[in-house]
Amino acid sequence: MSRANEAVVAAWRQESARLVGGLLHLTRDLDVAQDLAHDAMVAALERWPVSGVPDNPAAWLMAVAKRRAVDHFRRAARHARAETRIAHALQAAEREAGRMPDPAAQLDPVDDDTLRLMLLTCHPALSVESQVALSLRLVAGLTSREIARAFLVPEETVVRRISRAKATLAQVARTAAGGGSPFDLPGPAERQRRLPAVLNVVYLVFTEGYAATTGDEWMRPELCDEAIRLGRLVVSTFADEPEAHGLLALMWLQASRIGARTDDTGAALLLADQDRRRYDRFAIRRGTEALGNALSAGAPGFYTLQAAIAACHARAAGVGDTDWATIVDLYDALAVLNASPIVLLNRAVAHAMRFGPQAGLLLVDELATAPGLRGHHLLPSVRAELLTRLDRHTEARQEFRRAAALATNARERDLLLSRAERV
């Protein structure tokens, strides 16, 4: 791949959500916004190899997309409403170029296009699952397969959810009374109602970055960085919401360990094998500060409890020095709030560290029929680790190999196979 094409791919990966969000604000049509964004990418693929990569690729893509938007409206201009949108598009382009001030700039409570996009796609006409699936596709560019793993559902289910969500929003736009649109930024009360879905989106974007579903690398740090950026925007917009601070704390604390989770070749490392001197102390400080803000703002919720668990890991000098008693208490509280299969599986691991591998294995085996874990590599991989500690090596090897066969990330598969060989 040429340098120019690599630059196009990188710019698209980093800017597609903001690009679609800005175009959606302009066009009020999700399909049109996506089409215009793709048109801009195609234009970049055609022009950058010839003219060179621009100094500001994101601004170049947005400028091209907005010019295409103007052309789109001109072709569709059959009444004054379309002409007004053209004028607004041109004025917005001029404002961005610095030729005229934007009188509304200080009045818009959400001035980031990606955060705006999440608030718009988390529309109450959609189910929560559809809100989050659509947002993950548009905001993070996750594939249906990656979203399916986040939800622990079949990929076909995610495809149907996204298709229905887009159709529902289009129908809402057609039938909206008084000229309203599902793509108008909602008021403060409605934004507050949509916050849980927005937090879930940011959380799942970070999760995919921290442990990539597919590919040759175990992590996608650029997604973690984007999730933290969005988390900081959410905190600035919802400063009184404890869980916004809790999620930001969780992401900072987890991100502090990224540099230690692989060796110099990119191979995945287990928690016990990580060099904790490579933990990012700045990120730990930021996470600890955000955790304090969350705990002082209200009762700990789903994200704040996870952040408290991450803080225990980040502070410990090693696995043997970890405060497993506190982690068990936190996981027990977390399971009351959200008894998802993944939470219960992690709780079982904590119990194994506190009370021994047999206690953990009993809890793991209770999850053997959990629908969300069927066909997931995490269940057999955790069983394998506990069987290893119980000196049941033949069973452990079988479980490691079964987990490797189910893993969809190359680095994780290699780790599981190497564990099987070492056992």
KOLGUDREN-84065 format. One record per residue (C-alpha): residue in one letter; x, y negated, z negated. Coordinates in steps of 0.2 Angstrom, whole numbers, padded with zeros to 4 digits, always signed. Each point is the difference from the previous one (the first is absolute). Example, Ala and Ser with C-alpha at 12.3 -4.5 7.8 and 13.67 -1.06 7.14 Angstrom:
KOLGUDREN-84065
a+0062+0022-0039 s+0006-0017+0003 
This chain:
KOLGUDREN-84065
m+0000+0000+0000 s+0007-0017+0005 r+0003-0013-0013 a-0014-0011+0006 n-0012+0015-0001 e+0006+0004-0018 a-0003-0018-0004 v-0018+0001+0007 v-0003+0016-0011 a+0007-0008-0015 a-0010-0016+0002 w-0016+0009+0003 r+0003+0011-0016 q+0003-0015-0010 e-0012-0012+0007 s-0015+0009+0008 a-0011-0002-0016 r+0003-0019-0001 l-0003-0001+0019 v-0016+0009+0000 g-0006-0009-0016 g+0004-0017+0008 l-0009+0005+0016 l-0015+0007-0009 h-0002-0017-0009 l+0000-0008+0017 t-0010+0012+0010 r-0012+0007-0013 d+0001+0016+0010 l+0010+0015-0006 d+0002+0009+0016 v+0004-0016+0009 a+0013-0004-0013 q+0009+0017+0002 d-0001-0001+0019 l+0008-0017+0000 a+0014+0006-0012 h+0004+0014+0011 d+0000-0011+0015 a+0013-0011-0009 m+0011+0016-0004 v-0001+0005+0019 a+0005-0017+0005 a+0015+0001-0012 l+0005+0017+0007 e+0000-0008+0018 r+0008-0016-0004 w+0013+0002-0014 p+0011+0012+0010 v+0002-0014+0013 s-0001-0016-0010 g+0008+0007-0016 v-0008+0002-0018 p-0007-0017-0006 d+0007-0008-0016 n-0017+0002-0008 p-0008+0016+0007 a-0015-0001-0011 a-0004-0018+0005 w+0003+0005+0019 l-0013+0015-0002 m-0013-0012-0008 a+0002-0013+0013 v-0002+0012+0014 a-0015+0008-0008 k-0008-0017-0003 r+0002-0005+0018 r-0008+0017+0005 a-0014-0005-0013 v-0003-0016+0009 d+0000+0008+0017 h-0013+0013-0007 f-0011-0014-0007 r+0001-0009+0016 r-0005+0015+0010 a-0015+0003-0012 a-0005-0019-0001 r-0018-0001+0004 h-0006-0012-0013 a+0007-0013-0012 r+0004+0012-0014 a+0014+0008+0011 e+0007-0017+0005 t+0001-0005-0019 r+0010+0016-0003 i+0012-0004+0014 a+0002-0017-0008 h+0003+0007-0017 a+0013+0012+0007 l+0009-0014+0009 q+0000-0010-0016 a+0007+0014-0010 a+0014+0003+0012 e+0004-0018+0000 r+0000-0001-0019 e+0012+0015-0001 a+0011-0009+0012 g+0000-0015-0012 r-0008-0012+0012 m-0015-0003-0011 p-0004+0003-0019 d-0012+0013-0006 p-0013-0009-0011 a-0007+0017-0006 a+0017+0007-0004 q-0001-0005-0019 l-0018+0006-0001 d+0002+0018+0006 p+0001+0011-0016 v+0007+0014+0010 d+0014-0007+0012 d+0008+0017+0004 d-0007+0009+0015 t+0004+0017-0006 l-0009-0003-0017 r-0014-0008+0009 l-0001+0015+0011 m-0002+0012-0015 l-0013-0011-0007 l-0010+0000+0016 t+0002+0019+0004 c-0005+0004-0018 h-0018-0005+0005 p-0015+0006-0012 a-0009+0007+0016 l+0013+0014+0000 s+0003+0014-0013 v+0015-0002-0011 e+0009+0014+0009 s-0003-0008+0017 q+0006-0017-0006 v+0016+0007-0006 a+0003+0011+0016 l-0003-0015+0012 s+0011-0011-0010 l+0014+0012-0001 r-0001+0002+0019 l+0000-0018+0003 v+0011-0007-0014 a+0013+0014-0001 g-0002+0008+0017 l-0001+0017-0008 t-0005+0014+0011 s-0016+0010-0003 r+0011+0015-0007 e+0009-0012-0013 i-0017-0007-0005 a-0007+0018-0002 r+0014+0005-0012 a-0003-0016-0010 f-0019+0005-0002 l+0004+0019-0001 v-0013+0003+0014 p+0001+0007+0018 e+0007-0011+0014 e-0016+0001+0010 t-0010-0007-0015 v+0011-0016+0000 v-0002-0002+0019 r-0019+0000-0002 r+0001-0012-0015 i+0010-0013+0010 s-0011+0002+0016 r-0016-0002-0011 a+0008-0015-0009 k+0004-0010+0016 a-0017+0004+0007 t-0009-0005-0016 l+0009-0017-0001 a-0004-0003+0018 q-0018+0003-0003 v+0000-0011-0015 a+0008-0014+0010 r-0014+0002+0013 t-0014-0001-0012 a+0007-0013-0012 a-0013-0013-0005 g+0004-0018+0001 g+0015+0002+0011 g+0010+0008-0013 s+0013+0014+0003 p+0008+0014-0010 f+0016-0008+0005 d-0003-0016-0009 l+0010-0001-0016 p-0011+0004-0015 g-0003-0011-0015 p+0008+0002-0017 a-0013+0012-0007 e+0001+0011+0015 r+0019+0000+0001 q+0000+0006-0018 r-0012+0014+0004 r+0011+0005+0014 l+0016+0000-0010 p+0000+0018-0006 a+0000+0006+0019 v+0014-0013+0003 l+0011+0006-0014 n-0003+0018+0006 v+0006-0004+0017 v+0016-0009-0006 y+0003+0015-0012 l-0002+0013+0014 v+0012-0011+0012 f+0013+0001-0014 t-0003+0019-0003 e+0003+0003+0019 g+0016-0010-0001 y+0006+0009-0016 a-0003+0017+0007 a-0003+0001+0019 t-0012+0012+0006 t+0009+0005+0016 g+0017-0004+0009 d+0018+0002-0003 e+0002-0011-0015 w-0007+0003-0017 m-0005-0019-0003 r-0005-0015+0010 p+0007-0014-0010 e-0007-0013+0012 l-0018+0005-0005 c+0005-0001-0019 d+0006-0018+0003 e-0016-0005+0009 a-0011+0008-0013 i+0010-0010-0014 r-0002-0016+0011 l-0019+0003+0001 g+0000+0004-0019 r+0007-0016-0004 l-0012-0009+0011 v-0015+0009-0008 v+0007-0005-0017 s+0001-0018+0005 t-0018+0001+0007 f-0007+0010-0015 a+0011-0006-0014 d-0012+0005-0014 e-0002+0018+0006 p+0010+0012-0011 e+0000+0014+0013 a+0008-0012+0013 h+0015-0003-0012 g+0000+0019-0004 l+0001+0005+0018 l+0014-0013+0003 a+0009+0007-0015 l-0002+0018+0006 m+0007-0004+0017 w+0015-0010-0007 l+0005+0014-0012 q-0002+0014+0013 a+0010-0010+0013 s+0014-0002-0013 r+0004+0018+0003 i+0000+0000+0019 g+0019-0002+0001 a+0003+0016-0010 r-0013+0012+0007 t+0011+0005+0015 d+0019+0004+0001 d+0012-0008+0013 t-0007+0012+0014 g-0018-0005-0003 a-0004+0017-0008 a-0014-0001-0014 l+0006+0001-0018 l-0011+0006-0015 l-0002-0011-0015 a+0012+0010-0010 d+0014-0002+0013 q-0002-0018+0003 d+0014-0012-0005 r-0009-0013-0011 r+0014-0012+0002 r-0007-0003+0017 y-0017-0006-0007 d-0004-0018+0005 r+0001-0009-0017 f-0008-0016+0008 a-0015+0010+0005 i-0002+0008-0017 r+0000-0017-0008 r-0013-0006+0012 g-0010+0015-0003 t+0001-0001-0019 e-0005-0018+0001 a-0015+0004+0011 l-0005+0014-0012 g+0000-0012-0014 n-0011-0011+0009 a-0012+0014+0004 l-0001+0006-0018 s-0003-0017-0007 a-0014-0003+0012 g-0011+0014-0005 a-0002+0019-0003 p+0012+0010+0011 g-0008+0008+0015 f+0005+0012+0014 y+0015-0010+0006 t+0006-0007-0016 l+0001+0018-0008 q+0010+0006+0014 a+0011-0015-0001 a+0003+0004-0019 i+0005+0018+0005 a+0012-0007+0014 a+0008-0012-0014 c+0004+0015-0011 h+0009+0008+0015 a+0009-0016+0005 r+0006-0003-0018 a+0006+0017-0004 a+0019+0004+0003 g-0005+0018+0006 v-0013+0013+0001 g+0005+0006-0018 d-0002-0017-0007 t-0017-0004+0007 d-0014-0003-0012 w-0011+0015+0006 a-0011-0002-0015 t-0006-0017+0005 i-0001+0005+0018 v-0011+0015-0005 d-0012-0012-0010 l+0000-0012+0015 y-0004+0014+0012 d-0014+0006-0011 a-0008-0017+0000 l+0003-0002+0019 a-0010+0017+0002 v-0015-0007-0009 l+0000-0015+0012 n+0004+0010+0016 a+0000+0019+0000 s+0006+0001+0017 p+0010+0016+0005 i+0016-0010+0002 v-0002-0008-0017 l-0004+0017-0008 l+0015+0008+0008 n+0012-0014-0006 r-0008+0002-0017 a+0004+0019+0000 v+0019-0005+0004 a+0000-0011-0014 h-0007+0013-0012 a+0013+0012+0006 m+0014-0012-0004 r-0008-0003-0017 f-0006+0017-0005 g+0009+0012+0011 p-0002+0007+0017 q-0013+0013-0005 a-0012-0014-0006 g+0003-0009+0016 l-0003+0016+0011 l-0017+0003-0009 l-0006-0017+0005 v+0007+0001+0018 d-0009+0017+0003 e-0016-0008-0006 l+0002-0011+0016 a+0002+0014+0012 t-0017-0001+0007 a-0001-0020+0000 p-0006-0004+0017 g+0012-0015+0002 l+0015+0011-0003 r-0004+0014+0012 g+0013+0000+0014 h+0010-0013-0009 h+0018+0004-0004 l+0001-0008-0017 l-0009+0013-0009 p+0011+0015+0005 s+0016-0011-0002 v-0005-0005-0018 r-0004+0019-0004 a+0017+0004+0007 e+0009-0012-0011 l-0009+0007-0016 l+0003+0018+0006 t+0018-0004+0001 r+0001-0006-0017 l-0009+0016-0006 d+0013+0010+0009 r-0013+0008+0011 h+0012-0003+0015 t-0009+0012+0013 e-0016-0009-0002 a+0008-0017+0000 r+0009+0004+0017 q-0016+0005+0008 e-0009-0016-0007 f+0014-0012+0006 r-0001+0008+0018 r-0019-0001+0000 a+0002-0019-0005 a+0013-0002+0014 a-0011+0007+0013 l-0014-0012-0005 a+0011-0015-0001 t-0001-0013+0014 n+0015-0010-0004 a+0016+0006+0006 r+0011-0006-0015 e-0013+0008-0012 r+0000+0016+0009 d+0019+0001+0000 l+0000-0003-0019 l-0013+0014-0003 l+0010+0012+0011 s+0016-0004-0009 r-0009+0002-0017 a-0005+0018+0006 e+0017+0004+0005 r+0007-0006-0017 v-0012+0010-0010 
